[in-house]
Structures are given as C-alpha cells and as structure tokens.
C-alpha cells in the first residue's frame, strides 16, 4: 500500500513533464498508474479475504503515537476497487475529452492522479490522524480541480465554496477524532472499533458520543448532505471528468466511507441514527426534488448524486447486517452508473456544445451507441432490472422493510420506509427526465448538430455500463466481497440475517415497493408539466446556496465592523494594547499568587563583571533609539542593543548563541538600511505630551513585569531540567559535542524544520511585496538590445531599458584582466568606493570558505547551518554593496526561490529517508570511516539536515538582497535617481570617466 501511494504521488509530481512531451496523450501514461494498482489490488484478494487483511506500518513519532499505519480489509478493498478502477477509466477518457491546446493540462493531470492517491490513502489508513491528513488532502485537490478554469468567476466561486464548507466540517471532524483517540488511548482505527462497546458505556461515554457526532459532521459536509448539499451542484463548474470521478466514485464517497467504517462500532451510539437517518432522508428527498427542476443535464445528475448520497448514508449507517450488505452493493452500483452518466454528459457537451435539455433534440438518432450506453446507466440508476441498481435497491428495500415493520421496529421505522419509497420515485422520475432531455426528439426544436464519436472517447462509459449489466446479471462475486463486512454487524442488537445480493428474490414486499416506484415515477415523468407548475409555486428563498451566501455576507459585515473598530491604522495604539495586555495579565497573576521572591537573586554576576558594561551598552542603545530623530540612527541604536545581547551570551559561555545573534543582528541591520532608502530620512509624527507619558509608563511597566516574570519562572522549577541530559544525549545520540547545534539538527529537529519553513515563507512574503510577477531574476534573463534603443527616463519600455542596461554592464564586466567585481564600474562615481571594492576582493572568498567551515564544524564546535548560512549571506551582502545589483547577479546565479526550495527539500529528505531504512523521522546515523590524509572521520547524517538549513538561510539572504536591494535600485532608476546604473547605461563615457577617476582616488564616496 505504501508502495502504491509512493508511485502514485511520484507520478503526479512528474506529470507536468510528461504532458510537455506527450500532450494530451500523457493521460494514457497517467492512467497506467491506477490501472497497475488495480491489478495489484485484485491479486491481493486472497490475502485480504483469507489471511485476515494486510497491514503495513512505519513508525513516525512514537512518543506522540504517530505512525504511518495502513490496513487493507474487505471494506478498504471494495472502496479501492472503485477508486482505482474508475480513476483509470476517467484518465483514459480525459485523453480524448481535452485538446492539446487546452492550458494547464499538466497540472490538471497531476492533481487528478494525486487525488486518486489521496483517496486510496484515506480508505486504507488505520490511523485517525493519517486518515485526517488524506481527508484534507482530498479537499485541497478538489478545490484545485474545481477551479481548473481559473479565468471563470463561477469556477473560482464554486471552488472556494466547496473548500470552505468541507474544510469547516473537516475541522469539526478533527476535534472528534482527537477526542476518540484520547478516550481509547490509541489512534489505530481497528483497535478503537474493537473497544467501541467499552467506550460507549465507560466513564467517557458522553465525550465519545460527542466525538461521534463531530466525526459525522465531517462526513455530512463531505458527502453533501442537507443542509450542506448546495456545494455539490455548484462544483459542476469543474470539467466533466472531475465530476465523473470525484462525484461518482471518489470525493463524495469519502463521507460514506467514514460512516461505513465507524458503523460496526458506533451505530448504537445515542445520536447516530437521528443524524444518519434524518439527514440522509432529507437529502434524498431534497436532491430528487431539485433534480426535477433542472434544465442542464449535468445539474440533473448533480442533484441526483445529492439524492443518492442521502440514500447511501441511510443504508450504510443503519447498523444492520442486511443494510450493510445492501449499502455497499448500492455504493458500487452508484459508482458505476453515475460515473458512466457523467462521462456521457461530457461527450454530449463536447460533441454538441450544449447541455440544455431545451436545445438538445434528436441526439439518439445521431449516436445510437451513446444512447444505449446512457440508457443502461440511467436504467440502473432508476433501479430497472436486470441491472446493478435494481439488485442493490431491492436489497435496500428488503433491509428497510425489516427495519420498519419487524418485531422490534421503532416508531419512526415505517415513516423512514415511506420516505425511502418517495425518494426512489423521484429517482425514477429524474432518470427518465435525463434520458428524455438528452436524447429525445422534442417537437419544435431543431435537431442538434452532433459530431461523430470516436470509439476511444466512448470506451470508458461503455465499459462502466457493461460492468453494470454484469453486476446485475451475476451479483455473486460482489455479494462474496461484501459478506465479511456485513458479518461485523451480526452480534449487534436485533441483528438479522444479512441475506444475499441476487437478481430475483421471489415475490416479496420489496418487489411490490419497486413496482410502486416504477408506476409512480413514470406518472411523474409523463405529468412533468404539472409537476413543473407545482414546483414553481415554491418560494425562491428556499435555497441552500442563497443561505450560504447570506451567511458569508453576514460574516463579512461583522468582520468589517470589528476591523473598523480595532484596526485604526495607529501603530502606537496597537503596541499600547499588546503591551498593556502583556504586562497586566502576568502582573495580576503574580500579585494574586503573593509568593516571596526566590533566593539567590543578584543583579550582576560576580564572576563576570563585564556584564555590567554589556548591560550599560544595551540600556544606552535602547534610550538612544527612542531619542533618535533619524531613521538610520534609530536602527543603528537598536542594533547596538542586539550586539550587547550577543556580548552577554558570550560572557555567559554561550558562543553559539553569541555568534548567531551577532550575524543575525548584522544582516537585519543591512536589510533595514536597504529598506529605509524608500522612506524619509527623518522620523516624523512623534507623539508628545500626555501620550508620551502614557507610552513611557506602559513601556516601563512591561519591562519591569517581564523581569519579575523571569525571576519567578526561574525560581518556580521543581523538576530536574531536561536540559541537564542534553550534553549526554548530544554526544551519545547525536554524535556531537556542540550541544546547541546537535539540539537544533537532531534532538529538536522538528522545531528547526518548522523554523526554516517559516523562513522560506517569510522570504516569499518579502518577495511578493516587492515583485509583482516573479522573484525578479530579470537581470540574468533579459535579452540585450541595441544600445541606441535606450531612451531617457520618460516613455521608455522597461524591458528594453533592462536589456540595454545589461548590455552596457556587460561591456564593463567582460574584460580579461578582471575575473569578478567589475560591475562597480556601472555605478555612479559618488556611489563607488575603491577601498570597499578592494576589501571585498580580499574577504569575499574567505567568508564563503569560513561559512562552509562553520557549517561542517558546527557539530562539535561553535557554528552550524544557521551561522554558516548567515555568514555566506553577509558575503553576498558585501559584494552587492561593493558592486551593485549587476554584481549580485553575477555572484549568485541561482534564484532565491530555487535555493529555498532546495534547502527545504534537503532537510525534508534527511527526515524521510530514515523511514525507508527502518528508522524514525529525522533519526540520525553515525558513520565512522578512515580516509587518507584526513585519518579517522566520524560523519553524522544530521549534517545533511544542517546543509538544508544552510541553503535555506542563504536563499533568505539572497531574496532580501534582491527584494530590498536590487529591485529598489531598479525602482529608483525609473523614478529618476541621480546618476545610478541607468546613467551608466545611457552614457558609457560617464561611466568610463567615473571608473578612471575612481582608480586615481578621485570622486570616491
């Protein structure tokens, strides 16, 4: 199972590359993945049904009881048949549905294949949290697939609506899963179901009942049950293959699967049947009713799907052996006939250009083969013998006849049965409406032009219709597949015999109900005009989608009201609120605790009197920053406080922290200075008078409160600090002597991975604020244009300007006697410093080498990936300051985005690879070997993680330099900055003179 998942997601990753080579025929290559997995699944039949199932487990984070646990039992096997089988056919269908010129096919194919993998992972997961991860992954992929047509407002709106509704249910479901896992003491689904009876009667029965309702809420939203049914018809904005797969065989079946998975253990829960039967019946009736109002054949099927999902929920969730058998039988039948019908709709739309039943006429005459395929599927949906739908629906009627009229029937049982029959009548009626609307000859309507259908286009729905016939005529194999699942309910209260799926059960009450269904359904179809007039009397405000829009609108109004009263645009106000809360709450808690101060308090460490000097520097820097009237001076004074803290770390014996603090402070200072070039030099709008006094009081109160919080916190420890074991753990487990670095890359690698992820996100955020379209590597990619095409700053095409600037810059940089750092000649003379350029020549390479030394030595000595990456970033900073943006482009030819992605991928790979070697996530290995010259070498694999950290930090520094440095330089050029790179590009003679002048020591800045 893990191998199938890995192959599926790897294939999805490379899908865009395959499409770039094969065009739409790449869908055939993608279809081979689920098809191969389907064959593998069939070969596992004996292991699943004779060997007690298949289990695969990989430990993830044992201390948190997290593991990659998968289990293939009969229910998962049946669901996987549907997911993989229909998935492969839909992908084959896509190869003829789309055109080569359609944009975004690579991404679409990748998302559809990844969705198949996510659904397979969902139904095979034996861990609650893994199940939720796959659950949310299907939601995200579904959102992307619905929004395939990104330029269409309806597609974007429908995608967002589906995302919000299903995500809301998913979050409620997550809470329920956590409660369930904590109550059971395990997150293994199979183990929880084994002890379900104990959980529902134990001391936490109330919490368990609530957890079950929360989990069902996720199923209700995912399977589009009332009152959340409206998102599914809206999702018809997606391409038809998406509807055929996600709405017939995959996405919406996830909620049905959750109900089926939990029913053997929790169907006797207090609120189970009211939710399952109540919402299921309401959905069946509402969906069938709305299907009869539609004039779009795709929407007829969409509302029909809503109705069938309510039907399935009722049957699967009833908690009886015969209902379980009928429910899974109906689930398979529905997947076959509904997928076929959606694919038929796609062909009709593709060949005729319309789906409107008021315009479609005579399609059956144009393509009898298509009409036969659709007729088989629609008849199965209506429950006509001898098709799969009839076999499954007969079993459903039989189960609810027993439930509603048996010896132990509940009071509402007969009403549920009546509602079920009414819903089936509606199903027959809208099935007939679909066939009539899509294929009949309509009086007064011109025959619809219809292009001939190629056999390859019709193959997928034809195969599904043939399977529908085979299932109906010979249901024995399906019955054999389902019986082990139905047997799970055999010990329940009032359990009945599961029976068997069969084409003929004799003259039974269920057969009589079927006859009533056919007669009443046919009457509704032939009296469709009367039905339509009756439906028109229903007020328009009875609409789920309108209720959703009103709810969202009300939330927006509340958000605007709250924002208008809290976001006042005043930084002083925001800081005052934050700091007041930050000191008032802890100070109140300390005063109410009324505890004495701990012993051993001292102001200055007597063993390190230099702390007094460092502390004084920090205080002076802070006061100077407050009093500064220039932005640069204020930032510089803030940096003084940072350097003072670095000195404090060094005096306290923490060289790693001191080194990192110093490097961070330096690169932050550079970033601030670069950003401040676009701001006024002076600080204005300072508050004074009473407000200044209030600010001083708040600031002083916050500082004093934090001092006492730290004192009390340090004196409140009662347990032995775990950090005392870190030196031993670092050496024995992490193989290093530097406790700080080993902690970062080994002991607490998850924290560090989260930090570098935040760094990558922050870098992306900075770039998105500066660059409009991309990260701005145009300096390297611009095409040079003839020098004479460059104009002055007004009326100049910017791309031509960039190319010309690059062309002239290349004239200065392409010289044989200078290998690098010659782009400074493109700078205006007042911006050049020969001393700075010479110093940069001397120290740049040394800094790069030193950064690598810090990286590699960090496991045993001060350093590490953070410190090394910051050092390399400072080296790039110096080179940029010396030579400008062209020099930065020459110094770092790789884009910042590539570096960030490579670093994250390297760090992630170092965590995942141990899983495939029998270890845990981020587990390190110590490898000792001997090399000539170097002698004995001890290599720890966590160094690879540190290399990823190093690359991410370098990428962050480069992104900041290109965003706040190079891009702002270019912006200034367009705004008319004095004699910068643009002037050098327009007037090479000025740049030559500047270069010669600088070489003689004239005009240096």
C-alpha positions, 0 to 999 in steps of 0.5 A: 500500500505504501508502495502504491501511494509512493508511485502514485504521488511520484507520478503526479509530481512528474506529470507536468513533464510528461504532458510537455512531451506527450500532450494530451496523450500523457493521460494514457501514461497517467492512467497506467498508474491506477490501472497497475494498482488495480491489478495489484489490488485484485491479486491481493484478494486472497490475502485480504479475504483469507489471511485476515487483511494486510497491514503495513506500518512505519513508525513516525513519532512514537512518543506522540503515537504517530505512525504511518499505519495502513490496513487493507480489509474487505471494506478498504478493498471494495472502496479501492476497487472503485477508486482505482478502477474508475480513476483509470477509466476517467484518465483514459477518457480525459485523453480524448475529452481535452485538446492539446491546446487546452492550458494547464493540462499538466497540472490538471493531470497531476492533481487528478492522479494525486487525488486518486492517491489521496483517496486510496490513502484515506480508505486504507489508513488505520490511523485517525490522524493519517486518515485526517491528513488524506481527508484534507488532502482530498479537499485541497485537490478538489478545490484545485480541480474545481477551479481548473478554469481559473479565468471563470468567476463561477469556477473560482466561486464554486471552488472556494465554496466547496473548500470552505464548507468541507474544510469547516466540517473537516475541522469539526471532524478533527476535534472528534477524532482527537477526542476518540483517540484520547478516550481509547488511548490509541489512534489505530482505527481497528483497535478503537472499533474493537473497544467501541462497546467499552467506550460507549458505556465507560466513564467517557461515554458522553465525550465519545458520543460527542466525538461521534457526532463531530466525526459525522459532521465531517462526513455530512459536509463531505458527502453533501448532505442537507443542509450542506448539499448546495456545494455539490451542484455548484462544483459542476463548474469543474470539467466533466471528468472531475465530476465523473470521478470525484462525484461518482466514485471518489470525493463524495464517497469519502463521507460514506466511507467514514460512516461505513467504517465507524458503523460496526462500532458506533451505530448504537451510539445515542445520536447516530441514527437521528443524524444518519437517518434524518439527514440522509432522508432529507437529502434524498428527498431534497436532491430528487426534488431539485433534480426535477427542476433542472434544465442542464443535464449535468445539474440533473445528475448533480442533484441526483448524486445529492439524492443518492448520497442521502440514500447511501448514508441511510443504508450504510449507517443503519447498523444492520447486517442486511443494510450493510450488505445492501449499502455497499452493493448500492455504493458500487452500483452508484459508482458505476452508473453515475460515473458512466452518466457523467462521462456521457454528459461530457461527450454530449457537451463536447460533441454538441456544445450544449447541455440544455435539455431545451436545445438538445433534440434528436441526439439518439438518432445521431449516436445510437451507441451513446444512447444505449450506453446512457440508457443502461446507466440511467436504467440502473440508476432508476433501479430497472432490472436486470441491472446493478441498481435494481439488485442493490435497491431491492436489497435496500428495500428488503433491509428497510422493510425489516427495519420498519415493520419487524418485531422490534421496529421503532416508531419512526421505522415505517415513516423512514420506509415511506420516505425511502419509497418517495425518494426512489420515485423521484429517482425514477422520475429524474432518470427518465427526465435525463434520458428524455432531455438528452436524447429525445426528439422534442417537437419544435426544436431543431435537431442538434448538430452532433459530431461523430464519436470516436470509439476511444472517447466512448470506451470508458462509459461503455465499459462502466455500463457493461460492468453494470449489466454484469453486476446485475446479471451475476451479483455473486462475486460482489455479494462474496466481497461484501459478506465479511463486512456485513458479518461485523454487524451480526452480534449487534442488537436485533441483528438479522440475517444479512441475506444475499445480493441476487437478481430475483428474490421471489415475490416479496414486499420489496418487489411490490415497493419497486413496482410502486416506484416504477408506476409512480415515477413514470406518472411523474415523468409523463405529468412533468408539466404539472409537476413543473407548475407545482414546483414553481409555486415554491418560494425562491428563498428556499435555497441552500446556496442563497443561505450560504451566501447570506451567511458569508455576507453576514460574516463579512459585515461583522468582520468589517465592523470589528476591523473598523473598530480595532484596526485604526491604522495607529501603530502606537495604539496597537503596541499600547494594547499588546503591551498593556495586555502583556504586562497586566495579565502576568502582573495580576497573576503574580500579585494574586499568587503573593509568593516571596521572591526566590533566593539567590537573586543578584543583579550582576554576576560576580564572576563576570563583571563585564556584564555590567558594561554589556548591560550599560551598552544595551540600556544606552542603545535602547534610550538612544533609539527612542531619542533618535530623530533619524531613521538610520540612527534609530536602527543603528541604536537598536542594533547596538542593543542586539550586539550587547545581547550577543556580548552577554551570551558570550560572557555567559559561555554561550558562543553559539548563541553569541555568534548567531545573534551577532550575524543575525543582528548584522544582516537585519541591520543591512536589510533595514538600511536597504529598506529605509532608502524608500522612506524619509530620512527623518522620523516624523509624527512623534507623539508628545505630551500626555501620550508620551507619558502614557507610552513611557509608563506602559513601556516601563511597566512591561519591562519591569513585569517581564523581569519579575516574570523571569525571576519567578519562572526561574525560581518556580522549577521543581523538576530536574531540567531536561536540559541537564541530559542534553550534553549526554544525549548530544554526544551519545545520540547525536554524535556531537559535542556542540550541544546547541547545534546537535539540539537544533539538527537532531534532538529538536529537529522538528522545531528547526524544520518548522523554523526554516519553513517559516523562513522560506515563507517569510522570504516569499512574503518579502518577495511578493511585496516587492515583485509583482510577477516573479522573484525578479531574476530579470537581470540574468534573463533579459535579452540585450538590445541595441544600445541606441534603443535606450531612451531617457527616463520618460516613455521608455519600455522597461524591458528594453531599458533592462536589456540595454542596461545589461548590455552596457554592464556587460561591456564593463564586466567582460574584460580579461584582466578582471575575473569578478567585481567589475560591475562597480564600474556601472555605478555612479562615481559618488556611489563607488568606493575603491577601498570597499571594492578592494576589501571585498576582493580580499574577504569575499572568498574567505567568508564563503570558505569560513561559512562552509567551515562553520557549517561542517564544524558546527557539530562539535564546535561553535557554528552550524547551518544557521551561522554558516548560512548567515555568514555566506549571506553577509558575503553576498551582502558585501559584494552587492554593496561593493558592486551593485545589483549587476554584481549580485547577479553575477555572484549568485546565479541561482534564484532565491526561490530555487535555493529555498526550495532546495534547502527545504527539500534537503532537510525534508529528505534527511527526515524521510529517508530514515523511514525507508531504512527502518528508522524514525523521522529525522533519526540520525546515523553515525558513520565512522570511516578512515580516509587518507590524509584526513585519518579517522572521520566520524560523519553524522547524517544530521549534517545533511539536515544542517546543509538544508538549513544552510541553503535555506538561510542563504536563499533568505539572504539572497531574496532580501538582497534582491527584494530590498536591494536590487529591485529598489535600485531598479525602482529608483532608476525609473523614478529618476535617481541621480546618476545610478546604473541607468546613467551608466547605461545611457552614457558609457563615457560617464561611466568610463570617466567615473571608473578612471577617476575612481582608480586615481582616488578621485570622486570616491564616496 
